């Protein structure tokens, strides 16, 4: 039976890497469906994403590659399969609604296992798609107490990523550390400009001529995690900050869905505080 897998490799650059990797593919009688490579010349660091097909066991192929590269490389052999995601929201519906429609139309390579919110506003929307909606109120709770309740609920689900689809609360270091590298956020600004709250007001006050959105992995540095995808649209002096906000929502949902697609297809490598996207 022919199997297909995504092979992800990153390591310090050195001569002969592509030869060594290709040799293993050849020995396993694999057909290379696609292949992308990149070397960060500043750090002399190598990245490679291949899609291969043939008769093989993913664990055996991964072990052979690691052995060939002298245990110096990060190697993952990932059979294509839908990943599981949890979406966290507050009360804005545009980013969530876009993901739900893509999910029901089969465009999202993921299973949405639950939606968690600190408010009830979006409960009826989510339940139309037969997805569990959990309301965990933050009223009269510290951030730490609130997140303890969320983490208790998250422990009930098996998931690969948490997607913050306009979840308007700052996460604590403890929460971020618990799901390091697995939290994706959409920020309503073309980062690094206008971090934090009310970026549209900030943009309006600055008189910008473009506004945008940024999808990034969450770290403990507010809105400064590795960037996955960005986009912008033009605005002018006729826009007040509310006009900018309305126009920006379209960019936000497109950028989030684009970033999520890249991550779900294993096209994103994180290196230091940057990404390499194939």
C-alpha positions in Angstrom: 0.0 0.0 0.0 1.4 3.4 -1.0 1.8 5.8 1.8 2.5 9.5 1.7 4.1 11.7 4.3 5.6 15.1 4.9 9.2 15.1 5.9 10.4 18.1 7.9 14.1 18.6 8.6 16.0 21.5 10.1 19.6 21.6 11.3 22.9 23.5 11.0 23.9 23.8 7.4 26.7 21.6 6.1 27.9 20.2 2.8 26.1 17.1 1.5 22.8 17.4 3.4 20.6 17.2 0.4 22.6 14.2 -0.9 22.3 12.4 2.5 18.6 12.9 2.7 18.0 12.0 -0.9 20.1 8.8 -0.4 17.7 7.7 2.3 14.7 8.5 0.2 16.3 6.4 -2.6 17.1 3.5 -0.3 13.5 3.4 0.9 12.3 3.5 -2.8 10.4 6.7 -2.2 8.9 9.0 -4.8 9.5 12.7 -4.0 6.2 14.5 -4.7 7.4 17.9 -3.8 10.5 19.4 -2.2 11.5 22.9 -0.8 14.7 23.9 0.8 16.1 27.1 2.4 19.4 28.1 4.1 19.4 31.0 6.5 22.8 32.4 5.6 23.1 34.6 8.7 22.8 31.5 11.0 24.0 28.9 8.5 20.8 27.0 9.2 19.1 24.5 6.9 15.4 23.9 6.4 13.7 21.3 4.1 10.1 20.2 3.6 9.5 17.2 1.3 6.4 15.2 0.5 7.2 11.6 -0.3 5.2 8.5 -1.3 6.0 4.8 -1.1 5.8 1.7 1.1 7.3 2.6 4.4 6.8 3.0 8.1 7.1 6.7 9.2 9.0 5.8 12.4 11.5 3.7 10.4 12.1 6.5 7.9 12.5 9.1 10.6 15.0 6.9 12.5 17.0 6.3 9.3 17.2 10.1 8.6 18.2 10.9 12.1 21.0 8.3 12.0 22.2 9.5 8.6 22.4 13.1 9.8 24.2 12.0 13.0 21.5 13.0 15.3 22.2 16.6 14.6 18.9 17.4 12.9 15.3 17.9 13.9 13.4 15.4 11.8 9.7 14.8 11.6 7.9 12.3 9.3 4.2 13.2 9.4 1.5 11.2 7.5 -1.1 13.7 6.3 -4.1 13.8 8.6 -6.5 16.3 10.0 -5.2 18.0 13.1 -7.4 18.9 16.1 -7.8 22.5 17.1 -9.5 24.4 20.0 -10.7 27.9 19.2 -10.8 30.6 21.9 -13.0 33.7 21.4 -14.5 36.6 23.3 -17.4 38.3 21.5 -16.4 39.2 17.9 -17.7 36.8 15.3 -15.9 37.5 12.1 -12.8 35.4 12.5 -14.6 32.6 14.2 -17.4 32.6 11.6 -15.0 32.4 8.8 -13.2 29.4 10.3 -16.6 27.7 11.0 -17.7 28.1 7.3 -14.3 26.8 6.0 -14.6 23.9 8.4 -18.1 22.9 7.3 -17.1 23.3 3.7 -14.2 21.0 4.1 -11.6 23.7 3.4 -10.0 23.5 6.9 -7.6 20.6 7.3 -8.6 20.3 11.0 -11.2 19.1 13.4 -12.6 21.8 15.6 -13.0 19.9 18.8 -14.3 22.8 21.0 -14.8 26.5 21.2 -14.0 28.2 24.5 -15.1 31.7 25.4 -15.2 34.0 28.5 -18.6 35.2 27.2 -21.8 33.7 25.9 -22.2 36.0 22.9 -21.2 33.4 20.3 -22.8 30.3 21.8 -25.7 30.1 19.4 -23.4 30.6 16.3 -21.1 27.8 17.3 -23.9 25.3 18.2 -25.3 25.6 14.7 -22.2 23.7 13.6 -22.7 21.0 16.2 -19.4 21.9 18.0 -19.1 22.1 21.8 -19.1 25.6 23.1 -17.8 26.2 26.6 -18.3 29.5 28.5 -15.8 30.0 31.2 -16.5 33.4 32.8 -13.7 35.5 34.0 -16.0 37.6 36.3 -14.5 38.0 39.8 -11.5 35.9 39.0 -7.9 36.7 38.6 -6.2 35.9 35.2 -4.5 32.9 36.9 -7.7 31.6 38.4 -9.6 32.0 35.1 -6.9 30.2 33.2 -6.8 27.3 35.6 -10.4 26.7 34.8 -9.7 26.8 31.1 -6.7 24.5 31.4 -8.9 22.0 33.3 -11.3 21.9 30.4 -8.6 21.8 27.8 -7.2 18.6 29.5 -10.4 16.9 28.4 -9.5 17.2 24.7 -6.8 15.9 22.5 -5.7 18.8 20.3 -2.7 20.1 18.3 -3.2 23.8 18.4 -5.2 26.6 20.2 -6.4 29.3 17.8 -7.1 32.7 19.4 -9.8 34.0 17.0 -10.2 37.4 18.6 -9.7 36.2 22.2 -9.3 39.6 23.9 -7.4 38.6 27.0 -3.7 38.6 27.7 -2.5 35.1 28.5 -0.2 34.5 31.5 3.3 33.0 31.2 2.1 29.8 32.8 -0.6 29.3 30.2 1.7 30.1 27.3 4.4 27.7 28.7 1.8 24.9 29.0 1.1 25.1 25.2 4.4 26.5 23.9 4.5 26.7 20.2 0.9 25.6 19.9 -1.0 28.9 20.3 -1.8 30.9 17.2 -3.2 34.5 17.5 -4.7 37.0 15.0 -3.6 40.5 15.8 -5.5 43.4 14.3 -2.4 45.3 13.2 0.5 45.0 10.8 3.0 44.1 13.5 5.4 45.3 14.8 3.4 48.6 14.5 0.6 49.3 17.0 0.9 46.4 19.5 -1.4 46.0 22.4 -5.0 47.4 22.7 -6.9 49.6 20.3 -4.5 49.4 17.3 -7.1 51.0 15.0 -7.2 54.1 17.2 -3.5 54.1 17.3 -3.4 53.8 13.4 -6.0 56.6 13.0 -4.1 58.9 15.3 -0.9 58.2 13.4 -2.6 59.0 10.1 -1.5 55.7 8.4 -2.4 54.9 4.8 -2.5 51.2 5.2 -3.9 48.9 7.9 -3.3 45.2 8.2 -3.4 42.1 10.3 -0.8 39.6 11.6 -1.1 36.0 12.5 1.6 34.8 14.9 2.6 32.2 17.4 2.0 33.4 21.0 5.0 34.0 23.3 5.4 35.8 26.6 6.4 39.0 24.7 3.0 40.6 23.9 2.3 40.5 20.2 5.9 39.8 19.4 5.9 36.0 18.7 7.1 34.5 15.4 5.0 35.8 12.5 3.2 33.3 10.2 1.2 35.5 7.8 0.4 39.2 7.2 -1.6 41.3 4.8 -2.7 45.0 4.4 -5.3 47.1 2.7 -5.2 50.8 1.8 -7.1 53.5 3.8 -7.2 57.3 3.6 -8.1 60.4 5.5 -11.8 59.8 5.1 -11.6 56.7 7.4 -12.2 57.3 11.1 -10.9 54.5 13.4 -14.3 52.7 13.4 -14.2 52.6 9.5 -10.7 51.2 9.8 -11.9 48.6 12.3 -14.7 47.5 10.0 -12.3 47.3 6.9 -9.7 45.5 9.0 -12.0 42.7 10.0 -11.9 41.3 6.5 -8.1 41.3 6.5 -8.0 39.7 9.9 -10.2 36.7 9.0 -8.3 36.1 5.7 -4.9 36.3 7.4 -5.9 34.0 10.2 -7.3 31.3 7.8 -4.2 31.6 5.6 -1.9 31.2 8.6 -3.8 28.3 10.0 -3.8 26.5 6.6 0.0 26.9 6.5 0.4 25.5 10.0 -2.0 22.6 9.5 -0.1 21.6 6.3 3.2 21.6 8.2 4.7 24.3 6.1 5.9 26.5 9.0 9.3 26.2 10.7 10.0 28.3 13.7 13.6 29.4 14.2 14.4 31.8 17.0 11.7 34.5 16.8 11.1 34.1 13.0 9.5 31.6 10.7 10.4 29.9 7.5 7.3 29.2 5.5 7.2 26.8 2.5 
